[in-house]
Amino acid sequence: MQSPWWPFVVLFVSVCFIIAAISLWRMHAFVALLLASLVAGALTSKESWAVVGKDGKEVVYPHLVGVIEQISKGLGDTARDIAVSIALASIIGMCLMESGAADKVVRRFLVVFGQKRAGWALLWSTYVLSIPIFFDTMFMLMVPLAKALRLRTGKDYLLYILCVCTGGMITHGLTIPHPGPLAMVDNLKIDTGFSLAAGLVGGLIPAVIGYVVCVWLNARIEIPLRDAHLSTEVEEKPESSLPSFFWSILPVILPIVLIGISSLFKVIKDGATAPDGRQIAWCVSFYQSMGEDNFTNVRGLVDFFGHKNIALLIGAGLSIWVLARQCGFGLEKLEQLVGPPLETAGMIILITSAGGAFGGMLRTAGVGDAVKAAAAGQAINLILLSFIVSAVIRIAQGSATVAMLTTSAMIAPMLGTESLGYHHVYIYLAIGYGAMTCSWMNDSGFWVVSRLSGMTQRETLKTWSVLSICLAVSGLVVTMIASKLLPLV
């Protein structure tokens, strides 16, 4: 019989392997992640593996063959979710840089906010715009602006990158319609609208603290702009040679708006059709005014254009059109320019997908279940327990969404009918902040940030991973203080 502690051994060995492979043996990240997945799978005590095949049917494989099949499936599942988005976002980024559109947006940023507050403006812009959008997608869209800011100011590249990360990370863990918060709302039986308000308000102080951390890291670590396709100096072009602000920002804003409208329709449908007592008044009113059939028909179109791949495809098409119009490029020149970013995107997709396969293998190895079992029955503050369990699951298997879903399902039965002395929304916040803790190499988001920003693995661990820990801990402190000062019961 397998020891309940064995999954932790699997975790420890695979983590040591991946650190040694990348840091000591200088393996390429893609190879190291695949081998780490193989190590984790081989150590897992399973006689056979049930893997869903291409036809949707479950196929049972013997142990070692099953490990290989599971790794392939994990890699493919991650690539399915990110490949098209990364490729299209790479095209958008290239076009914004080459056409001068990113420079135009940055000039407006600097005019309105000033150079000293550029990072601050970038953080809060991302904080608001990322509410309806997955972190990975938002980061891909905002990276060109961070790079353009670095080109224009000649410094603070790390600050701009981490400010984008701060705004996107908080909303990913605390606000619907992101999948983790949606799962928590359902499991913890919290009003949808109230959870959104609590997430946005509860993220304000940690966001400010996150900015301080960004400034502190930027002052101590110099990250160069390594994009080979960009000049390290900005040519001072007259405003007349740049696209208008509207056409410059549209390829970024339009996908965000389309995805946001799709998310809004989902919130309306869920709020209008929820069980009695959990319905949202304005959702019910809007839904009834349109009628069920009309709402369903309109939502079909909205969901199509609001699908992240379609929205980004529209954004990519717009950005290519802006580039062609602004620079007078023909199809042959555009083809030449699109090639290099797509080649870069291919490597990013491979590494990120391998990270997803590694995280998936740890989940299959039972690391999350082992953490859940170890935490069961622990008589400690539920806010602290929720944070710890969510954080450990996040660190162990990489996915913030899985950490939120698993922890909220585990904590929900502990809430019972007796009053805790504070609203359940504080459990919601604690789980969300716990799921932000220490993003590292088993998290696909780690590789998206690393590869798109041009940072090495070591630099990403020293910056992005440290920032994620600071946001999580500051969020826990704010949540515990708020539960005492403003219990909301």
DOBA-876642 format. One record per atom (N, C-alpha, C, O, CB): x, y, z. Coordinates in steps of 0.2 Angstrom, whole numbers, plus 5000, padded with zeros to 4 digits. Glycine has a CB too. Layout:
BEGIN
XYZ...
! end
This chain:
BEGIN
500449945000500050005000500450065000500950075004499550005006500350114996500750174995500650225001500150235004500550214989501250245004501250295009500850355007500950385002501950305012500450385012500150455010500650505009500450565007499650475016501250495011501750545011502150535004502550585003502250545017502050485001502450474995502450524989502950544986502250404992501850554988501750614983502250664985502450704980501050634983502350684991502850734993503550714991503950754989502850745001503750654991504350624989504450634982504950664979504450554991503850624978503850634971504050704969504350724965503250614968503650754973503750824972504450844973504750884969503250864977504750824979505350844981505950824976506350864974505550814988505850764974506350734969506350764962506850784959506250654968505750784960505650814953505850884953506150914949504950804951505750914959505950984960506650994960506951034957505651014966507050944964507750944964508050934957508550964955507950894969507750884953507950874947507950934942508450944939507550814944507350964942507251024937507751084939507951114935506551044937507851094946508351144948509051124945509351174943508351154955509251064946509951044944509951044937510451064934510050974947509451024933509551014926509651084923510051094918508850984923509251134925509251204922509851244925510251274921508651234923509951234931510551284934511251254934511651284932510351294942511251184935511951154935512151124929512651124926511951104941511651084926511851044920511651084913511851064908511450984919511451144914511251194908510851164903510951174897511951214906510351124905509951094900509451144897509251194901509551034903509251144891508651184889508051174893507951114895508551174881507651224894507151224899506551174896506251134900506751294899506551164890506051114887506251044888505851004891505951124879506851034887507050964889507050944896506850894898507850954886507250994900507250984908506550974910506450934915507551044911506051014908505351004910505150934908504750904912504951054907505250914902505050844900505350794904504950744906505150834892505950794905506350744909506050744916505950694919507050754909505950804919505650814926504950774926504750744931505650884928504550784921503850754920503950684920503550644924503550784914504450654917504550584916504850554923504550504925505150574911505250594926505450574933504850564938504750514941505950624936504450624938503850624942503350564941503150534945503550684942503250554934502850494932503050434934502750384936502650504925503750424933504050354935504050334942503950284944504750354932504050394946504050384953503350374956503250344962504450434957502850384952502150384955501950304955502150274950501650424950501650294961501550224962500850204958500350204961501450204969500950184952500350164948500550104944501050104941500050224944500050054944500150004939499950014932500249984927499849944942499550064931499250074925499050154925498850174930498750034922498950174919498750244918498150244913498150214908499250294915497550284915497050294911497050364908496950414911496350284915497150364901497250424898496750434892496550384889497950424895496450494892495950504887496250514880496750554879495450564889496050474875496350474869496050534864495650564866496350414865496250534858496050584853495250574852494950624850496450574847495050514852494350504851493850514857493250504856494250434848494150544862493850554868493650494873493350504878493150584866493950434871493850374875494450364879495050384877493750314870494350334885494850324890495250254888494950204887494650314897495950264887496350204886496750194892497050234895496750214879496850124894497250104899497950084897497950034893496850054904498450114899499150094897499550064903499350084909499550154894500050024902500450004907500850064910500950114907500949944905501150054916501450104920501850154915501750214915501850084925502450134913502950174910502650204903502750264901503550144908502250164899501950184893501450244895501350294891501650134889501050224900500550274902500850344904500550394903500150244908501450344907501850404909501950444903501850504903502450384913502250414898502350454892501750474889501750534886502750404887501150434889500550464886500250524890499950564887500050404885500350514896500050574901500450634899500150684899500150554908501150624899501550684897501350724891501250784890502250674897501250674886501050704879500350734879500250784876501050644874499950704883499250734884499250804888498950854886498750694888499650804893499750864897500050924893499850984893500150854903500550904889500850954884500350974879500351034877501450924881500050934876499550954871498950994873498751034870499250884868498750974880498151014882498351084884497951134882497950984889498951094886499251164887499351204881499151264880499851164891499651164876499751204869499051214866498951274863500051154865498551174867497851194864497651254867497351294864497351134866497751274874497551334877497851394875497651444875497451324884498551384874498951444873499251454866499451514865499551444878499351404862499751414856499451464851499851514849499651344852498851464850498551514845498651584848498751634845497851504844498451594855498551654858499251684858499351744856498251654865499751644859500451664859500651684852500951744852500851614862500451644848500651664841500351734838500651774835500451604836499651744840499351804837499651864841499651914839498651794838499751854848499951904852500651924850500851984850499951884859501051874847501751894845501751934839502051984838502151834843501251924834501151964828500952034830501152084827500651934824500452044835500152104837500752144840500852204838499652094842501152114844501752144847502252174842502452234842502152104852502452134837502852154832502552214828502952264826503052094827501952204826501652264822501652324826501752384823500952244820501452324832501452384836502152414837502152474837501152374843502652374837503252404838503552434831503752484831503752354840503452394826503652414819503352474816503652514813503652354814502652484818502252534815502352604819502152654816501552514814502652594825502652654829502052664833502052714837502752714825501552614833500952624837501152614844500852654848500452564835501552574846501752564853502052634856501952654861502152504855502552654852502852724854502352774854502452814859503352734848501852774850501252824851500952824857500852874861500852824845500752764859500352754865500852774871500552804876500152674866501452754871501952774876502052844877502052874883502552734875502052884871502152954872501552984875501553034879502152984865500952954874500352984877500352964885500153004889499652954874500552904886500652884893501052944897500952964902500952814894501652954894502152994897501953064898502053104902502852994893501553094893501253154893500753164898500753214902500853174886500353114899499753114904500053104911499853144916499253064903500453054912500653034919501353054921501553054926500652954919501753064916502453084917502953014917502652964919502553124923503553024916503952964916504052934923504052874923504652984914504052974928504052944935503452894937503552854941504152994940502952914934502252874936502052834930501552804930501752924937502552814925502352774920502152704922501652674920502852774914502552674927502452614929501852604933501452554933503052584934501652654937501052664941500452664936499952624938501052724945500452704931499952704926499852634923499252614922500052754921500452604921500352534918500052484923499652444921501052514916500252484929499952444934499152444934498852394934500252454941498952504935498252514936497852504930497252484930498052584939498152524924497852504918497752434917497152404915498252534912498252394919498152324918497652294923497252244922498852284919497652324929497252304935496452304932496052264934497352344941496352364929495652364927495452324920494952294920495452444925495952334915495852294909495852224910495552184906496352314904496252194915496252124915495752084919495752024920496952104919495252124921494652094925494352034921494151984924494152144927494152054914493851994911494351944907494051904903493352024906494951954908495451924903495951884907496251904912495851974899496051824905496551774908497251814908497451854904496651714904497651794913498251834915498751824908499051874906498651804921498851764906499251754900499151804894499551834891499251684898498451804893498251844887498351914888498651954884497551834885498251944894498352014896499052024896499252084893498052024903499551984898500251994898500452004891500852044890500551944902500251954887500451964880500252024876500652054872500151904876499752054878499452114875499852174878499952224874498752124876500052174884500352234887501152234887501452284887500152234895501452174885502152174884502452224879502952254881502352104882502152234873502352284869502452354871502852394870501952284862501952374876501952434879502552444884502852494884501252454882502652384887503252394892503852394888504352434890503252324896503952364883504552364879504652434876505152464875504552314873504052464873504152534870504252584876504652634874503452544867504052574882504152624887504952614889505252664890503752604894505252554889505952544890506352574884506852614886506052474890506152574878506452604873506452684873506952714872506152584866505952704875505852784876506252804882506552864881505152804876506152774888506452804894507152784895507552814898506052784900507352724891508052694892508152664899508752644900508552754891507652654903507752614909507152584912506652594908508052664914507152554917506552534921506152474917505552474918506152584923506452434913506152384910505852334915505252314914506552344905506152314920505952264925505352294928504852264929506452244930505352364930504752394933504152384929503652374931504952464935504252404922503652404918503352334917502752324918503752434911503752284917503552214916503252194922502652164922504152164915503552204928503252184935502552214936502152194940503752194940502552284934501852314935501352284931500752284934501952394933501452264925500952224922500752164925500152144926501152214914501252124928501152064931500752074938500252034939501852034933500852124941500552144947499752154946499352124949500852204951499652194941498952204940498552144937497952134940498852264935498852104933498552044930498451994935498051954935498952024924498951984940498951924944498451934949498151884951499651924948498351994952497852004957497151994954496751954958497852074960496952014949496252004946496151934944495651904944496152054940496751904942496651824940496451784946496151734945497351804937496651804952496551764958495951784962495751754966497151764962495651844960495151874965494551894961494051904965495451934968494451894955493851924952493551874947493951844943494051994948492951874947492551834941492651884935492751944936491851824943492651854929492451784927493051744926492951694923492051784921493551754930494151704929493951644932493551644937494751734933494151584930493851514932493951504939493551464942494151464928494551514942494651504949494151534954493851504958495351524951494151604953493651644957492851614956492451614961493651714956492751594950492051574948491951504952491451494955491951554941492451464952492351404956492351414964491951384967493051354955492651464966492651484973491951504975491651494980493151534975491651554971491051584972490451524972490051524977490851624966490551474968490051414968490151374974489651354978490151374962490751354976490951314981490751344988490451314993491651284981490951404989490851444995490151474996490051505001491351494996489751474991489051504990489051574992488751604997488651464995489451614988489551684989489151724983489251694978490251704990488851774985488551814980489051834974489551864976488151874982488851824968489351844963489551914962490151934962489051824956489051964963489252034962489652054968490052094968488552074962489452024974489852044980490552014980491052054982489452014987490651964977491351934976491751974972492351984973491351864974491452004967491852044962492052114965492552134965491352064956491552144969491752204973492252194978492752224979491052234976492152134982492652114987493352104984493852124987492452054991493352074978494052054975494352114973494952124974493852014969493952164970494252224967494552274973495052304973493752264963494052274978494252324984494852284988495352314990493652334988494752224989495252184993495952184989496452164993495052114994495952194983496652194979496952264979497552264977496552164973496652314982496952384981497652384985498152414982496452434983497552374991498152384996498752334994499352354993497952365003498652274992499152224990499452254983500052244982498852154989499052284979499252314973499752364974500252374971498652334968499552414979500052464981500652434983501252454982499752514986500652384988501252354990501652324985502252324985501052304996501252294980501652254974502052304971502552294968501052224970501752374970502152424966502752444970503252444967501652484965502752444976503352454980503852404979504452414979503152464988503652344979504052284978504352284971504952274970503652214979503952304966504152314959504752364959505252354956503652334954504652424962505152474962505752454966506352464963504852544966505752414971506252394975506652344971507252344971506052354982506352294967506652244963507052284957507552264955506252194961506652324954506952364949507652404950508052404946506452414946507652424957508252464959508852414960509452444960508052504965508752354961509252304963509452254957509952224957509052274969509052254952509152204947509052234940508552264939508652144947509552234936509552264930509352214924509752164923510152304928508752224921508552174916508652214909508252264908507852144917509052194905509052224898508552204894508252154895509752214895508352244889507952224883508252184878508652214874507552294880508152124878508552074874508152054867508452014864508652014878507652084866507252074859507752094854507852154852506652114859507952044850508452054844508152094839508452124835508651994842507452094838507152134833507052204834506752244830506452104831507252234840507152294842507752334843508252304845506752304849507752394841508352444842508352464849507852474852508352504837508952464852509052484859509052564860509052584865509752464861508952594854508852674855508252684851508052654845509452704852507852734853507252764850507452814845507752864847506752784855507252814839507352864834506752914835506152894835507352834827506952974836506453024838506153044831506353084827506853094840505553014830505153024825504653084826504353084832504752964822504453124821503953174823503253134823503153084821503853224817502753174827502153144828501753124822501353074822501753184833501853164817501553154810501753084807501353064803501653214806502353054809502552994806502252934809502352874807503252994805501952944815501652894819500952884818500552934816501752904827500652824819499952814818499552854823499852884828499752744819498952874822498552904827498452864833498552804833497852924824498252894839498252864845497652814845497752754847498052914851497152824841496552784841496752714837496652664840495952814837497052724832497252664828497852624831497952564830497452674821498252664835498852634839498552584845498852534846499252684842498052614848497852574854497252524852497152474856497552624859496952534847496352484845496552414845496152374847496152504838497152394842497352324842497352294849497352224849497952314838497552334854497552304861496852304864496652264867498052344865496552364863495952374867495352334864494952304868495752444867495352324858494752294855494652224857494152194859494752294847495252184857495152114860494952114867494552064869495852074859495252164871494952164878494252174878493952144883495352214882494052224874493252234875492852174872492352164876493152294870493052144867492652084865492652034870492152004871492952064858493252014873493251964878492851984884492551944887493951944880492952054886492552074891491752074890491452054895492752144893491552084884490852084883490552014884490051994886490652114876490951964881490851894882490751874889490351834891491351844878491251894893491251874900490651904903490351874908491851904904490451974901489852004904489251964903488751954907489752074902489151944897488551904895488551834899487951814901488551884888489051804901489051744905488851764912488451724915489851714905489151824915488951844921488151854922487851834927489351904923487951884916487151904916486751834916486251834920487051944910486951784912486651724912486651694919486151664921486951684906487251684922487351654928486951684933486651654938488051644930486951754933486551794939485851794938485451794943486851864938485651784932484851784930484551714932483951704933484751804923484951664931484651594931484951554937484851494938484851554925485251594942485451564948484851544952484351564951485951604952484951494957484451474962484151534966484451584966484651424967483551534968483251584972483651604978483951564981482551564974483751664978484151694984484851714982485151754985484151644989485051684976485751704974485651744967486251754964486151634973485051754965485051794958485251864959485151894965484351794956485451894954485651964954485152004950484951994945486451974951484952054954484352094951484452124944484052114940484152154956484952154943485052184936485152134931485052144925485652234937485452074933485552024928484851994926484751984920485951964931484451984931483751964930483352014925483051994920483351954936483452074927483052124923483352124916482852134911483152194926483952124915484252124908484052064904483852074898485052134908484052004907483951944904483251944902483051924896484151884909482751964906482051964905481852014899481451994895481651974911482152074899482052124894482152094887481852114883482352184896482752054887482952034880482551974878482351964872483652014880482351934883481951874882482451814881483051824878481551874875482351754883482751694883483051684876483651674875482451634886482651684871482851664864483351714861483851704858482251654859483151784862483551834859484251834863484751844860483151904860484151824869484851824873485251774871485851784870484651824881484951714870485351654868485651664861486251654860484951594867485251694856485551704849486151764850486651754846484951734845485951814853486451864854487151844857487651854855486251934857487051804862487651774866488051734861488651724862487351734872487751694857488051654852488551694848489151674848487651614848488351754846488851794842489351824846489951834845488451844838489151844852489551884857490151834859490751854859489251904863489951774861490451724863490951704857491551684858490051654865490651704851491151694845491651744845492251734844490751684839491451804844491951864843492251874850492851904850491551924841492051854855492351864862492851804864493151804869491851874867492851754860493351694861494051724860494151764856493151634856494451714865495151744865495451734858495851784856495551714871495451674855495751664849495451714843495851744839495751594847494851714843494551764838494651834839494851874835493751744837494651854846494751924847495451944846495551994843494551934855495951894847496651914846496751914838497151944836497051864849496351864835496451864827496251934824496551954820496051804824495651964827495452024825495952074826496152124822494752044828496252074832496752124834497352114830497652164828496952114842497552054828498152044824498052074817498452104814498351964824497452064814497252084808497252164808497552194803496552064806497052194813497052264813497752294814497952344811496652294820498152254818498852284819499252274812499652314811499252244824499152224808499452214802499252264797499652294793499352144799498652284797498352334793498652404795498852444790497552344793498752414801499052484803499752484801499952534799498952484811500152424802500852424800500852434792501252474790501152354802500452404788500452404781500352484779500652504774500052364778499752514782499552574780500152624782500252674778498952594783500352624788500852674790501552674787501852724786500952664798501752614785502452604782502452594775502952584772502852554786501852584772501752564765502052494763502252494757502152614761502052444768502252384766501752344762501152344763502452344773502052304757501652254754501652184757501952174762501952244746501352134754501252074757501852034758501952004763500752034752502352044753503052014754503352034760503651994763503452024747503352104761503752124767503452104773503752094778503752204766502752104773502352084779502552014781502551994787501652094778502551974776502751904777503451894780503551854785502751864770503951934778504551934781504551954788504951924792505051974777504152004790504152034796503751984801503951984807503852104796503251954799502851904803503251844805503151814810502251884800503751824800504151754802504451754808504351704812504551744796504951804810505351794816504951794822505051754827505751854816504451834823504051834830503651764830503551744836503551884830503451734825503151674825503651614827503451564830502751654818504251624824504751574826504851584834504951524837505451584822504951644836505051654844504451624848504451594853505051724845503851634845503251614848503251534849502951504853502551634844503451504843503551424843503951404849503751354852503851404837504451434851504851414856504551424863504551384868505551444856504151484863503851494869503251444871503151424876503551574869502951424865502351384866502651314868502351284873502051374859503251294866503551224868503651224875503551174879504151214863504051274877504251284884503651284889503651254894504751334885503151334887502651334891502151274892501951254897502151394889502151244886501751174886502051124890501751084893501651154879502751124890503151074894503051084901502951044905503851074892503051154903502851174910502151144912502051124918502951244911501651154908501051134909500951054910500651034914500551154903501351014906501450944906501750924913501450874916501850914901502250964915502550944922502050954928501950914932503150994923501651014927501151024932500650974932500350954938500851094932500450954926499850904926500150834928499750804931499650894918500750824927501050754930501050754938500850704941501750744927501150814941501150824948500450814951500350784956501450884950499950844947499250834949499050754949498750734953498850874945499250724943499150654942499450614947499150564949499250634935500050634950500450594955500050604961500250564966501150624955499550644962499250644968499450694973499350694979499150584972499950744971500150794976499650834979499650844985500750834972499150854975498650904978498250864983498050894988498250924972498050804981497650764986498050744992497750744998497450694983498650734992499050724998499050795002499050785009499850714996499150844999499150915003498450915006498350935012499250974998497950905003497250905005497150865011496850885016496750895000497350805011497350755016497750775022497550765028497550685014498350805021498750825027498450885031498550885037499450845024498050925027497750985030497150975034496851005038497651035025496750915032496150895034496150895042496550865045495850835031495650925045495550915052496050965057496050955063495650845054496451005053496851045057496451105060496151145057497451075052496551115067496151165071496551225071496851245076496051135078496551265066496851325065496351375062495851355060497551325062496551445063496051495060495951475052496351455048496451565060495251475051495051455044495351495038495551475033494351455043495451565040495751605035496451585033496651585028495751685037496851575039497551555038497551485035498051475031497851555045497151435037497151375034497051375027497351335023496651325038496551415025496351415018496951445014497051415008495751465017497251495016497851525013498451475012498651465007498151585016498551435018499151385018498951335013499451315009499251355025498351305013498251245009498251265001498551234997497551215010497951325000497951354993498651364991498851344985497551414992499051394995499751404993500151344992500551344987500151444999500051294996500451234995500251194989500651174985500351185002499651194988499351164982499651194975499851164971498651154982499651264976499851304970500651294969500851274963499751384972501051294974501751284973501851214971502351194967502151294980501451164973501551094972501451074965501851034961501151044976500851104962500651084955500651134950500551124944500051044956500751194952500851254947500251294945500251354943501051224941499651264945499051294943498651334948498451304953498551244939498551394948498251434952497451424952497151414958498351514951497251404946496551384946496351324950495851314953496351384938496751274949496751204952496751214960496351184964497251154950497251264962497251274969496651304972496451284977497851324970496351354968495751384971495151334971494751334976495551444966495051294965494551254965494551194970494151184974494551214958495151164971495251114976495251144983494851104987495951084975495551194985495451224992494751244994494551224999495951274993494451274989493751294991493251234992492851244996493451344985493351184988492951124989493151094995492651064998493051074983493751094997493951065004493751105010493551075015494651055004493751175009493551215015492851225016492651235022493951285014492451225010491751235011491351195016490951225020491451215004491451125017491151085022491351105029490951095034491251015021491951145030492151165036491751225039491751235045492851175036491451265034491151325036490551315040490351345045490951365030490151255039489551235043489051295043489051335039489751225050488651285048488051335049488251385054487851435055487451295050488751375058488851425064489251485061489651475056489251385069489151535064489551595062490251595063490451575069489151665065490651615059491351625060491551685063492151695066491751615053491151735064491351795066491551845061491651905062491851795071491551825054491751865049491351835042491251775042492451865048491351875037490951845031491351795027492051795028490851905026491051745024491451695020491851725014492251695012490951645017491751785013492151815007492851825009493251825005491851885006492951825016493651825018494051765017494651755015493751845025493651705017493951645015494051645008494651615005493451585017493651675004493751674997494351714995494751694991493151714994494451774998495051814997495751774999496251774996495051875001495651745005496251705007496451645002497051645001496151675014495951615000496151564995496451594989496951564986495451514993496151644986496351684980497051704981497451694976495951734978497251734987497951754988498451694989498951694987497951804994498151644992498651584993498751554986499351524985498251534997498351554981498451534974498951574970499151554965497751524971499151634973499551674969500351654971500751674968499451744971500351614977501051614980501551574976501451524973500951574986502151604975502751574972502651544966502651474965503051534977502451574960502451544954503151534952503651574952502151594949503251464950503951444948503851404942503351404938504351414954504351354941504451324934503851274933503851254927505051284934503451254937502951204935502251244933501751214932502751164941502351314933501751354931501851384924502351414923501651414936501351374920501451394913501551474913501851494908500851374909501251504917501251574918501951604919502151654916500851604923502351564923503051574924503451584917503851624916503351524928503351534913503651534906503451584901503751604897503551464903502751604902502551654898502851724899503051754895501751664899502951734906503251794908503951794906504251844904503151804916504351734908505051734906505151734899505651774897505251664909504851704895505051704887504851764884505151794880504751644884504251794885503951854882504351914884504451964880503251864883504551914890504951974893505651964891506052024891504851974900505951904890506651904888507051884894507651884893506851964885506751874900507151864906507351784906507051744903506751874912507951774909508151704910507751674916507351704919508951704912507851604916507451574922507651604929507251614933507551494921508351614929508551634936508251704937508051724943509351634936508251744932508051814933507251814935507051854939508151854927506951764931506151764933506051744940505551764943505851714928506451694942506351674949506551724954506151734959506851614951507051764953507251824957506751884957506751924961507951844956506351884952505851944951505151924951504751934956506051974944504851894946504151864946503951824952503451834955504051834939504451774953504251724959504251764966503751754970504751674959504751814967504751854973504151894973503851904979505351894973503951924968503351974968502751934969502351954973503252004961502651874967502051834968502051814976501451814978502051764964502551804979502551784986502351844990501951844995503251764988502651904988502451964992501751984991501452004996502952024989501451974985500751994984500351944988499851964991500551984977500551884988500151834992500151845000499651845003500451764991500751865002500851875010500451935012500151935017501551875012500551995008500252055009499452045009499152075013500452105004499252005004498551995003498251955009497751975012498351954997498651915012498451875018498351925024497851915028498851815020498851965025498852005030498252055030497952065035499552045031498152085024497552135023496952095024496452125028497652165016496852035022496251995023496151985030495551985033496351925019496651965034496551945041496352015045495952005050497151915044496752065044496552125047495852155046495452175050497052185045495652145039494952165037494452125040493952155042494952165030494552065041494052015044493952035052493452025054494351945044494452065055494352085062494052155062493552175066495052095065494252205058494052275058493352285055492952325056494552315055493252245049492552245045492352175044492352155038492752285039492052145049491852075048491252065043491152005041491652045055490852115042490352115037489752055039489452035034490652095030489652045045489152005047488652035052488252005055489451935051
! end
